[in-house]
């Protein structure tokens, strides 16, 4: 079985796992935030802080929350932690597969920096830890008593990192790394703060000691931060499918506005769940932010100049495919069947930007996209869509033979 074929399925499997675990984590997070905000705190609660009656799946549930713990410690506790850990671990694996192993194509933007691949990977790995270190220090500096200021500073940190990433990485990698940067903060909150604090409380209760309420308060703050960061992370993870978000001159500003949208959306639902009424102004604020994002995306894609791309030397990875038998024929095929859409100025009616931000106008670009060309137009018939440019079976075979020749097959 071919490595390119198998590796694409490996990437798909990891991505699927990442989505599944993310659904579990986000679902439980949103549920508990809504539950906590909606608790009733009137009547005889038997020492509980609040309670809620809920109906789901044909049954009724009576949920009570204790700020510390009930008088008698239950024999079994369900801990919500693996959803978070599994999401981060699968996301880290996906980042390595796509952006490290495919770094020459997806990670480093040669028009912005002269970094070699290992340097880009080092920046990628080290930068993901910076957010947690800075954020954790801010939370422990006394700013926890001023949560609004703390959130503003966190927003500032995210904006700076977005700008920094776009100075080095491709737009797609910038968005993904900013999402991973934020997700690292969220998972570290669970691993280093929320879970250890809960364990301290449980151990105190088992030993007959009265737990300090501060541990619950600290965990609650971090959980609330995670709640407001969730929606922007989802956007950033999905953005790689939409060049209008990542392949623009102002992609880092778009990312910053998305974080503000996450705040306005969650504020509406959090206030509603807390029975604080419907804050309809948040809808207007969210719409205004979205309109601003749409406007910024029209500033134009951040494409490398055609003449500069055509004149530059092939990278080592590109040279492998450029020197393989059949490359000139494949170049002619791609220019005739694909480049009317995958161009800086697409010539196909209704297409204003190159799909997926993939450019196929120069030999360098065709060599760089060899794997995708092979998988989508030789192994499968995904491209051209509906075969609108009439790519012939013989042409697909030529692409297949060229790619396999480059791979030594």
C-alpha positions in Angstrom: 0.0 0.0 0.0 1.4 3.4 -1.0 2.7 5.7 1.8 0.8 8.8 0.5 -2.5 6.9 0.3 -2.1 5.3 3.8 -0.8 8.5 5.4 -3.9 10.4 4.2 -6.1 7.9 5.9 -4.0 8.2 9.1 -4.6 11.9 9.0 -8.3 11.4 8.5 -8.5 8.9 11.4 -6.8 11.3 13.8 -8.9 14.2 12.6 -12.0 12.1 13.2 -10.8 11.1 16.7 -10.1 14.8 17.4 -13.6 15.9 16.4 -15.2 13.1 18.5 -13.3 13.9 21.7 -13.8 17.6 21.1 -17.6 17.1 20.9 -17.5 15.2 24.2 -15.4 17.9 25.9 -17.4 20.8 24.6 -20.7 19.1 25.3 -19.9 18.4 29.0 -18.3 21.9 29.4 -21.4 23.7 28.1 -23.7 21.4 30.0 -22.1 22.1 33.4 -21.8 25.8 32.8 -25.5 26.0 32.0 -26.4 23.7 34.9 -24.4 25.8 37.4 -25.9 29.1 36.2 -29.4 27.7 36.3 -29.4 26.2 39.7 -32.3 27.0 42.0 -31.2 28.2 45.4 -34.4 28.6 47.3 -36.2 26.1 49.6 -34.7 23.4 51.8 -31.6 22.2 50.0 -30.2 20.0 52.8 -26.9 21.8 52.8 -26.6 22.0 49.0 -25.8 25.2 47.2 -28.4 24.7 44.6 -30.5 22.1 42.8 -32.1 21.5 39.4 -34.8 19.2 38.1 -34.3 18.2 34.4 -36.0 15.9 31.9 -34.2 14.0 29.1 -34.5 10.8 27.3 -37.8 9.8 28.9 -36.5 10.2 32.5 -36.2 12.9 35.2 -33.0 13.9 36.9 -32.6 15.6 40.2 -29.2 17.3 40.4 -27.7 19.0 43.5 -24.5 21.0 43.7 -22.4 21.2 46.9 -19.8 23.9 47.2 -17.5 21.7 49.1 -19.1 18.2 49.5 -22.2 16.5 51.0 -22.0 15.4 54.7 -21.3 11.8 53.6 -18.7 11.3 50.9 -20.1 9.2 48.1 -18.3 5.9 47.3 -18.1 6.7 43.6 -17.3 10.0 41.8 -17.4 10.6 38.1 -14.5 12.7 37.0 -14.7 14.7 33.8 -11.1 14.9 32.6 -10.4 12.4 29.8 -12.5 14.4 27.3 -10.2 17.4 27.7 -7.0 15.3 27.6 -8.0 13.2 24.6 -9.0 16.3 22.7 -5.6 18.0 23.3 -3.6 14.8 22.6 -5.4 14.0 19.3 -5.1 17.7 18.3 -1.4 17.6 19.0 -1.0 14.5 16.9 -2.9 16.1 14.1 -0.7 19.2 14.2 2.4 17.0 14.0 1.1 15.0 11.1 -0.2 18.0 9.0 2.0 20.9 10.0 5.3 19.3 11.1 5.6 16.4 8.6 4.0 18.6 5.9 5.8 21.7 7.1 7.4 22.8 3.8 3.9 23.1 2.3 1.7 24.1 5.2 3.8 25.5 8.0 6.5 27.9 6.9 5.8 30.8 4.5 9.0 31.3 2.5 7.8 34.8 1.5 7.9 35.9 5.1 10.9 34.2 6.6 14.0 32.2 5.6 13.6 29.6 8.4 14.4 26.0 7.7 11.8 23.4 8.6 13.3 22.3 11.9 13.3 25.9 13.1 9.6 26.3 12.2 8.8 23.1 14.1 10.7 24.4 17.1 8.8 27.7 17.1 5.6 25.7 16.7 6.3 23.4 19.7 7.8 26.0 22.1 5.2 28.7 21.4 2.3 26.5 22.5 3.6 26.5 26.1 4.1 30.3 26.3 0.4 31.0 26.6 -0.1 28.7 29.6 2.9 30.1 31.5 1.9 33.7 31.0 -1.8 33.2 31.6 -1.1 31.1 34.8 1.1 33.8 36.2 -1.5 36.4 35.5 -4.2 34.3 37.3 -1.9 33.9 40.3 -0.8 37.5 40.5 -4.0 38.7 42.2 -5.9 39.5 39.0 -8.3 36.7 39.9 -10.1 39.3 42.0 -10.6 41.4 38.9 -11.8 38.8 36.3 -12.7 41.5 33.7 -9.2 42.9 33.6 -7.8 39.4 33.5 -9.9 38.5 30.5 -8.8 41.7 28.7 -5.2 40.8 29.3 -5.8 37.3 28.0 -7.4 38.8 24.9 -4.3 41.0 24.4 -2.0 38.0 24.7 -4.0 36.1 22.1 -3.9 39.1 19.7 -0.2 39.4 20.1 0.4 35.7 19.4 -1.9 35.8 16.3 0.2 38.7 14.9 3.4 36.9 15.8 2.4 33.7 14.2 1.5 35.5 10.9 5.0 36.9 10.7 6.4 33.4 10.4 3.8 30.9 9.4 1.3 30.6 6.5 -2.1 32.0 7.2 -3.5 28.5 7.6 -0.8 27.6 10.1 -1.3 30.9 11.9 -5.0 30.2 12.5 -4.4 26.6 13.5 -1.6 27.4 15.9 -3.6 30.2 17.6 -6.3 27.7 18.1 -3.8 25.1 19.5 -2.3 27.9 21.7 -5.7 28.6 23.2 -6.6 24.9 23.5 -3.4 24.3 25.4 -4.4 27.0 28.0 -7.8 25.3 28.3 -6.4 21.8 28.8 -3.7 22.9 31.1 -6.4 24.6 33.2 -8.0 21.2 33.6 -4.8 19.2 34.2 -2.9 21.6 36.4 -5.6 23.6 38.2 -9.1 22.2 38.1 -8.4 18.5 38.7 -5.7 18.9 41.4 -7.9 21.3 43.3 -10.8 18.9 43.2 -8.4 16.1 44.4 -7.3 18.3 47.3 -11.0 18.7 48.4 -11.7 15.0 48.1 -8.6 14.0 50.1 -9.5 16.6 52.8 -13.0 15.1 53.1 -11.7 11.6 53.3 -9.3 12.6 56.1 -12.0 14.3 58.0 -10.7 17.8 57.4 -12.8 20.8 56.3 -11.8 21.7 52.8 -10.8 25.3 52.0 -13.5 26.8 49.7 -10.7 28.7 47.8 -9.9 25.6 45.7 -13.4 25.5 44.3 -13.4 29.2 43.6 -10.1 29.0 41.7 -11.4 26.0 39.6 -14.6 27.8 38.9 -12.7 30.8 37.4 -10.6 28.7 35.1 -13.7 26.7 34.0 -15.4 30.0 33.2 -12.4 31.1 31.1 -12.5 27.8 29.2 -16.2 28.4 28.5 -15.6 31.7 26.8 -12.6 30.4 24.8 -14.4 27.3 23.4 -16.3 28.9 20.4 -13.3 30.8 19.0 -11.1 27.6 19.2 -13.8 25.8 17.1 -13.7 28.6 14.5 -9.9 28.5 14.3 -9.9 24.7 13.9 -12.4 24.9 11.1 -10.7 27.9 9.4 -8.3 25.8 7.4 -11.2 24.9 5.1 -12.0 28.6 4.3 -9.3 30.7 2.7 -11.4 33.8 3.1 -10.6 33.5 6.8 -6.9 32.5 6.8 -5.5 33.6 3.4 -6.1 37.3 3.7 -3.8 40.2 4.6 -5.7 40.8 7.9 -6.1 37.2 9.1 -4.7 37.9 12.6 -7.3 40.7 13.0 -10.0 38.4 11.9 -8.9 35.9 14.5 -9.0 38.6 17.2 -12.5 39.6 16.3 -13.6 35.9 16.4 -12.5 35.9 20.1 -14.7 38.9 20.7 -17.6 37.0 19.0 -17.0 34.1 21.4 -17.5 36.5 24.3 -20.7 38.0 23.0 -22.3 34.7 22.1 -21.4 33.0 25.4 -22.5 36.1 27.3 -26.0 35.8 25.8 -26.4 32.1 26.7 -24.7 32.3 30.1 -27.0 35.2 31.1 -30.0 33.3 29.8 -29.1 30.2 31.7 -28.6 32.3 34.9 -32.1 33.6 34.4 -30.8 37.1 33.8 -32.9 37.7 30.8 -32.2 37.8 27.1 -29.3 40.2 26.3 -30.4 40.8 22.7 -27.7 43.5 22.3 -25.2 40.7 22.1 -26.8 39.6 18.8 -26.2 43.0 17.3 -22.7 43.1 18.6 -22.0 39.6 17.2 -23.5 40.6 13.8 -21.4 43.8 13.7 -18.2 41.8 14.4 -19.1 39.3 11.7 -19.7 42.0 9.2 -16.3 43.5 10.1 -14.7 40.1 9.5 -16.4 39.8 6.1 -15.2 43.2 5.2 -11.6 42.5 6.2 -11.6 39.3 4.2 -12.3 41.3 1.0 -9.0 43.1 1.4 -7.5 40.5 -0.9 -5.7 37.2 -0.4 -2.1 37.3 0.8 -0.7 35.5 -2.3 3.0 35.2 -3.2 3.8 37.2 -6.3 3.5 35.2 -9.5 6.8 36.4 -11.1 8.7 35.9 -7.8 7.3 32.4 -7.5 8.1 31.4 -11.0 11.7 32.8 -10.7 12.6 31.2 -7.4 14.5 27.9 -7.2 12.6 24.8 -6.3 12.8 23.7 -2.6 14.4 20.3 -1.9 10.9 18.8 -1.5 9.6 20.4 -4.8 12.8 19.3 -6.7 11.9 15.7 -6.0 8.8 16.0 -8.1 10.1 18.5 -10.6 12.9 16.2 -11.6 10.6 13.1 -11.9 9.8 11.6 -15.3 6.5 13.1 -16.7 6.7 16.4 -14.8 6.5 18.6 -17.9 3.4 16.6 -19.2 1.7 16.9 -15.8 2.4 20.6 -15.7 0.6 21.0 -19.0 -2.3 18.9 -17.8 -2.7 20.9 -14.6 -2.4 24.3 -16.3 -5.0 23.2 -18.8 -7.5 21.4 -16.4 -7.0 23.1 -13.0 -5.4 26.5 -13.2 -8.5 28.3 -14.4 -9.7 28.0 -10.8 -6.5 27.6 -8.8 -5.1 31.0 -9.9 -4.5 34.4 -8.3 -7.3 35.7 -10.5 -9.6 32.7 -11.2 -11.1 32.6 -14.7 -14.0 30.4 -13.9 -17.3 32.2 -13.4 -18.5 32.4 -9.8 -15.0 31.6 -8.3 -13.4 34.7 -6.8 -10.5 33.0 -4.8 -8.5 30.0 -5.5 -10.2 27.0 -3.8 -8.6 26.1 -0.5 -6.0 28.8 -1.3 -4.2 26.3 -3.6 -2.4 28.0 -6.5 -1.4 25.9 -9.5 0.0 28.4 -11.9 3.8 27.8 -11.8 5.9 24.6 -11.9 7.0 25.4 -8.3 3.4 25.5 -7.1 2.5 22.3 -9.0 5.5 20.5 -7.5 4.6 21.8 -4.0 1.0 20.4 -4.3 2.1 17.1 -5.8 0.5 15.0 -3.1 -2.9 16.7 -3.3 -2.9 16.7 -7.1 -2.2 12.9 -7.0 -4.8 12.0 -4.3 -7.6 14.2 -5.7 -7.1 13.8 -9.5 -5.4 10.5 -9.9 -6.3 8.2 -7.0 -9.8 9.8 -6.8 -11.8 11.9 -9.2 -12.5 14.7 -6.6 -10.8 17.2 -8.9 -11.8 18.8 -11.1 -15.3 19.0 -9.4 -17.8 17.0 -11.5 -14.9 16.9 -14.0 -16.1 20.2 -15.4 -12.8 20.7 -17.3 -13.0 17.2 -18.9 -9.8 15.7 -17.5 -9.3 12.5 -19.5 -8.4 9.0 -17.9 -5.1 9.1 -19.7 -4.3 12.4 -18.0 -5.1 11.0 -14.6 -2.9 8.0 -15.4 -0.1 10.4 -16.3 -0.4 12.2 -13.0 -0.4 8.9 -11.2 2.7 7.6 -13.0 4.6 10.9 -12.4 3.9 10.9 -8.6 4.9 7.3 -8.2 8.1 7.8 -10.2 9.0 10.7 -7.9 8.4 8.3 -4.9 10.6 5.7 -6.5 7.6 3.4 -7.4 
